[in-house]
Amino acid sequence: MKLDITKLPGLDRLLDTGKLSDTLYGLGWATVKKLPEPVAVRLGERIADAVWKRRGKGVRRLEANLARVVPDASPQALSRLSRAGMRSYMRYWMESFRLPAWSRERVRRSVDVTDIQYLAEALDSDRGVILALPHMGNYDLAGVWVTRALGVPFATVAERLKPESLYDRFVAYRESLGMEVLPHTGGAAFGILARRLRAGGLICLVADRDLSASGMEVKFFGEAAKMPVGPAMLALQTGAVLLPVTLWYDGTPVMRGRVHPGIEVPETGTRTDKAAAMTQALADAFASGIAEHPEDWHMLQRLWLADLEPRGAGVRETETP
């Protein structure tokens, strides 16, 4: 008998009340990593299709965001793109739940990165390296690949999720994969990251959506948005190399990635001017990768200022996995 995920009791209630994430976490940690891989893949696709068909808030927001990335797409094309986007997003979760059970060899052969020489050269320079990524592909898998295949430890930050037990479990999961995880809230994280960079270390930051009130305004696909200024400020303060990275799937079990050329520090201007120029360059690199693989950009929240303004000044959606 085949499982029809759309017929599961209470699915509508889960989708309407926002409890789906908690349910998937419990299922993932306890069950998904034990499933045969083909079964896990099919389950992920069915869940993605069920959520997409329900057209809840996250799916509608994803489609609205993709409309800016692909402005000439017809409604039918956008619908197909958002469905592919939800399947990509669920593949991220299914892979992430299974990552703790993957061997070093399995991780190594599951990622293929173009222009990795930019990262190798930066690491050899001992200046410290900042890898900045958008919400694309599977950045947890990319992180495990860095720690296990390249043998390079790194530090990152994570938003404090609610309930606290969920945040603690998420941190423990990433630390088990070899990452040093710092809380996003509070001022201590910046100082710790700066120390890691001055010691020649590596940090990785997801940096296409501002989670604070201090983001830098950029032009992103022709419209104003705010992105975190942290990567640029860390590079300016420590002299570290700032490298954009984009990730995507291509229909195979292997995730692809690209390390973009380093973001140069402008020779003139104030510190704020330099940070603004570097953040814009980062946004441009992200946009180039997202435009090539829009279905693998998992942005289910508001991003552009035009979408945030009606919600009132200083109001933002909480980042939810």
Phi and psi in degrees as a GROMACS rama.xvg file:
@    title "Ramachandran Plot"
@    xaxis  label "Phi"
@    yaxis  label "Psi"
@TYPE xy
-84.0951  143.038  LYS-2
-83.7494  123.504  LEU-3
-101.855  101.549  ASP-4
-62.3125  -26.3754  ILE-5
-71.2764  -14.313  THR-6
-99.9492  3.8578  LYS-7
-61.8479  133.4  LEU-8
-59.2157  133.248  PRO-9
83.0412  3.20398  GLY-10
-61.8511  -43.6664  LEU-11
-58.0218  -41.4555  ASP-12
-65.2056  -40.9095  ARG-13
-61.4395  -44.2484  LEU-14
-66.5391  -39.0863  LEU-15
-73.9815  -31.689  ASP-16
-96.7128  -3.16333  THR-17
79.5406  13.8422  GLY-18
-87.9152  -1.0908  LYS-19
-60.6488  -39.3593  LEU-20
-60.7257  -46.1539  SER-21
-61.5642  -40.6652  ASP-22
-63.4821  -43.1905  THR-23
-66.5197  -36.9411  LEU-24
-58.3324  -51.2118  TYR-25
-59.91  -43.3423  GLY-26
-63.3638  -42.6379  LEU-27
-64.755  -54.1773  GLY-28
-62.8216  -36.0155  TRP-29
-88.9108  -31.0761  ALA-30
-124.758  -47.5285  THR-31
-59.1474  -39.3409  VAL-32
-66.8541  -15.1908  LYS-33
-94.5672  -10.0503  LYS-34
-74.8806  148.897  LEU-35
-58.2517  144.918  PRO-36
-57.6469  -44.6341  GLU-37
-59.411  -35.4062  PRO-38
-67.7228  -42.672  VAL-39
-63.5427  -39.259  ALA-40
-63.6476  -46.3584  VAL-41
-65.3163  -39.6174  ARG-42
-61.8785  -44.1218  LEU-43
-60.1374  -41.7388  GLY-44
-65.905  -39.4058  GLU-45
-68.1157  -40.6673  ARG-46
-63.2978  -44.6364  ILE-47
-59.4916  -45.0148  ALA-48
-65.9291  -36.7861  ASP-49
-65.6339  -43.7301  ALA-50
-65.8539  -40.7071  VAL-51
-63.5266  -43.15  TRP-52
-64.3714  -31.4142  LYS-53
-70.9889  -23.3616  ARG-54
50.969  53.2914  ARG-55
-74.76  -173.53  GLY-56
-59.4229  -42.9653  LYS-57
-64.5909  -41.3195  GLY-58
-66.4665  -42.7783  VAL-59
-63.6154  -37.9909  ARG-60
-68.4311  -41.6024  ARG-61
-57.4727  -45.6083  LEU-62
-64.8063  -40.3496  GLU-63
-64.2684  -39.0523  ALA-64
-66.5513  -42.2575  ASN-65
-64.9703  -27.8537  LEU-66
-63.3603  -27.4304  ALA-67
-78.7714  -33.0556  ARG-68
-72.443  -38.0081  VAL-69
-123.664  74.4185  VAL-70
-65.699  -22.2348  PRO-71
-91.5244  1.82647  ASP-72
-71.341  140.277  ALA-73
-73.3755  163.727  SER-74
-55.345  -37.6178  PRO-75
-66.9999  -40.9247  GLN-76
-66.2242  -39.5916  ALA-77
-63.882  -38.7554  LEU-78
-63.0199  -44.6696  SER-79
-63.3703  -38.7115  ARG-80
-66.9515  -41.0073  LEU-81
-68.1122  -33.9882  SER-82
-64.6458  -45.3354  ARG-83
-61.691  -35.7853  ALA-84
-64.3848  -40.5239  GLY-85
-68.4818  -35.8191  MET-86
-65.8597  -39.602  ARG-87
-63.4716  -43.4506  SER-88
-61.5604  -44.36  TYR-89
-70.5384  -30.0206  MET-90
-62.4675  -39.5558  ARG-91
-53.6919  -48.1628  TYR-92
-69.9795  -42.2083  TRP-93
-62.0401  -41.1962  MET-94
-65.0397  -43.3411  GLU-95
-63.9519  -39.6932  SER-96
-63.8625  -28.0795  PHE-97
-94.0851  -11.8573  ARG-98
-55.5544  -41.6033  LEU-99
-58.138  -22.8689  PRO-100
-93.3539  -3.97504  ALA-101
-79.7189  139.719  TRP-102
-76.454  166.88  SER-103
-59.5766  -40.2026  ARG-104
-67.1019  -39.7283  GLU-105
-63.2983  -42.4846  ARG-106
-62.3741  -44.9276  VAL-107
-58.8908  -43.0646  ARG-108
-86.3809  0.397012  ARG-109
-96.6576  -1.68307  SER-110
-133.572  135.806  VAL-111
-133.096  114.423  ASP-112
-112.706  127.921  VAL-113
-87.467  147.821  THR-114
59.3111  38.0181  ASP-115
-66.2426  -14.4028  ILE-116
-62.2163  -28.2888  GLN-117
-62.3791  -40.1698  TYR-118
-71.1012  -43.0442  LEU-119
-60.3673  -44.9645  ALA-120
-64.6981  -39.486  GLU-121
-66.3954  -41.4634  ALA-122
-64.4808  -37.6043  LEU-123
-68.0324  -21.7017  ASP-124
-75.3579  -16.0145  SER-125
61.4074  19.7307  ASP-126
-85.698  -11.0777  ARG-127
90.2145  148.529  GLY-128
-135.128  135.042  VAL-129
-113.309  117.069  ILE-130
-97.2967  122.16  LEU-131
-114.377  128.168  ALA-132
-128.337  150.165  LEU-133
-85.1344  175.387  PRO-134
-75.7164  72.7362  HIS-135
-125.686  148.845  MET-136
54.5072  -134.185  GLY-137
-130.007  95.2231  ASN-138
-72.9042  -21.3188  TYR-139
-66.7218  -43.6013  ASP-140
-62.7919  -41.7473  LEU-141
-60.7153  -39.2382  ALA-142
-65.4322  -42.3757  GLY-143
-64.3738  -37.6431  VAL-144
-61.6576  -40.1705  TRP-145
-63.867  -44.6284  VAL-146
-75.6205  -37.3918  THR-147
-94.7941  -43.1873  ARG-148
-81.0083  -42.4289  ALA-149
-90.2107  -18.7692  LEU-150
71.304  30.7988  GLY-151
-116.227  116.591  VAL-152
-74.3375  157.684  PRO-153
-153.148  165.031  PHE-154
-111.859  150.578  ALA-155
-147.176  179.525  THR-156
-124.644  156.847  VAL-157
-138.014  139.464  ALA-158
-69.1607  144.392  GLU-159
-74.6426  109.135  ARG-160
-86.6312  158.921  LEU-161
-116.383  139.124  LYS-162
-71.4426  166.753  PRO-163
-59.1548  -33.939  GLU-164
-62.3153  -33.995  SER-165
-67.3072  -43.0209  LEU-166
-60.4765  -45.3143  TYR-167
-61.7392  -39.9823  ASP-168
-67.2755  -38.8378  ARG-169
-66.9488  -41.1616  PHE-170
-63.7913  -44.791  VAL-171
-60.376  -38.6284  ALA-172
-61.0349  -49.3141  TYR-173
-69.1102  -36.2001  ARG-174
-66.0319  -32.6267  GLU-175
-65.5845  -20.4019  SER-176
-91.3719  3.23796  LEU-177
99.1742  14.1227  GLY-178
-101.296  144.611  MET-179
-91.2986  120.434  GLU-180
-113.073  124.867  VAL-181
-112.764  146.234  LEU-182
-68.9238  141.593  PRO-183
-67.8471  -36.2995  HIS-184
-76.3197  152.848  THR-185
90.0516  156.424  GLY-186
-87.1766  -7.39344  GLY-187
-69.5791  -30.7693  ALA-188
-59.6984  -42.7812  ALA-189
-59.7238  -44.8925  PHE-190
-64.0975  -40.6252  GLY-191
-66.0809  -43.3726  ILE-192
-62.0082  -40.7666  LEU-193
-61.9734  -40.5279  ALA-194
-64.7052  -39.3576  ARG-195
-62.8746  -40.2896  ARG-196
-68.7286  -42.0417  LEU-197
-63.5544  -24.3302  ARG-198
-86.1935  6.77267  ALA-199
84.9765  16.2623  GLY-200
-84.5116  -178.414  GLY-201
-116.839  136.71  LEU-202
-128.87  150.106  ILE-203
-126.135  129.821  CYS-204
-133.2  129.484  LEU-205
-80.2301  120.044  VAL-206
-136.695  32.4106  ALA-207
-105.741  4.25791  ASP-208
-146.381  126.776  ARG-209
-76.1933  127.356  ASP-210
-107.543  14.5892  LEU-211
-133.66  -174.034  SER-212
-98.1839  9.40484  ALA-213
-117.962  23.4373  SER-214
-68.027  160.788  GLY-215
-99.9879  132.819  MET-216
-75.0053  134.735  GLU-217
-135.714  163.823  VAL-218
-93.9088  122.887  LYS-219
-132.054  112.698  PHE-220
52.3764  41.6886  PHE-221
84.3601  -1.29919  GLY-222
-128.69  159.159  GLU-223
-75.3104  133.442  ALA-224
-143.338  168.719  ALA-225
-116.813  136.443  LYS-226
-129.162  156.477  MET-227
-59.951  137.754  PRO-228
-91.6469  -7.70623  VAL-229
-53.885  -48.2607  GLY-230
-57.4357  -44.3784  PRO-231
-66.2012  -43.2494  ALA-232
-65.5034  -38.7007  MET-233
-64.376  -40.9759  LEU-234
-63.8897  -42.2844  ALA-235
-65.2857  -40.9807  LEU-236
-75.717  -31.3592  GLN-237
-110.352  -14.731  THR-238
80.0148  11.9394  GLY-239
-70.2369  158.133  ALA-240
-82.9253  129.53  VAL-241
-104.716  115.139  LEU-242
-119.528  120.064  LEU-243
-74.5211  147.637  PRO-244
-135.941  136.714  VAL-245
-124.128  148.042  THR-246
-129.183  151.213  LEU-247
-161.652  164.437  TRP-248
-104.974  153.759  TYR-249
-130.05  24.9507  ASP-250
87.3372  1.51392  GLY-251
-112.38  171.804  THR-252
-68.3972  -8.77839  PRO-253
-94.4908  132.872  VAL-254
-89.5388  135.12  MET-255
-97.8414  156.5  ARG-256
-151.839  163.017  GLY-257
-140.406  130.835  ARG-258
-93.8069  118.409  VAL-259
-83.3322  160.218  HIS-260
-56.477  151.354  PRO-261
-62.4311  148.622  GLY-262
-81.8963  118.002  ILE-263
-77.5407  148.035  GLU-264
-82.7573  124.53  VAL-265
-58.1289  146.09  PRO-266
-76.9387  -26.5508  GLU-267
-126.813  166.444  THR-268
108.005  164.661  GLY-269
-73.0206  171.157  THR-270
-58.7444  -41.3646  ARG-271
-65.5978  -42.0748  THR-272
-60.2  -43.3879  ASP-273
-65.5047  -42.4124  LYS-274
-62.9671  -39.2073  ALA-275
-64.1706  -44.5538  ALA-276
-64.8704  -39.8047  ALA-277
-69.7623  -37.9725  MET-278
-67.4614  -36.7523  THR-279
-65.4747  -41.0535  GLN-280
-63.2513  -37.3503  ALA-281
-63.9414  -44.8849  LEU-282
-60.8112  -38.895  ALA-283
-65.0487  -39.304  ASP-284
-65.8541  -43.3184  ALA-285
-59.1506  -45.0287  PHE-286
-61.2103  -37.7089  ALA-287
-63.9829  -41.6053  SER-288
-71.5365  -39.6491  GLY-289
-66.9441  -39.5195  ILE-290
-62.1623  -33.3299  ALA-291
-76.7217  -29.3291  GLU-292
-138.664  63.5103  HIS-293
-63.0759  -29.3488  PRO-294
-68.3363  -15.2425  GLU-295
-102.188  11.7547  ASP-296
-96.2427  111.081  TRP-297
-95.853  65.2858  HIS-298
-105.163  93.7819  MET-299
-101.401  14.813  LEU-300
-123.318  168.627  GLN-301
-67.8391  140.882  ARG-302
-131.132  -48.0512  LEU-303
-77.5438  146.716  TRP-304
-60.5028  -33.9634  LEU-305
-61.0887  -28.1132  ALA-306
-84.1148  -26.8215  ASP-307
-81.9971  -30.7121  LEU-308
-56.8198  -43.6373  GLU-309
-63.7164  -17.7137  PRO-310
-84.6462  -6.43934  ARG-311
100.34  151.425  GLY-312
-63.435  136.096  ALA-313
78.2671  2.80165  GLY-314
-97.2936  133.939  VAL-315
-141.591  156.722  ARG-316
-76.9335  144.127  GLU-317
-72.9878  138.282  THR-318
-68.3771  122.197  GLU-319
-122.671  139.416  THR-320
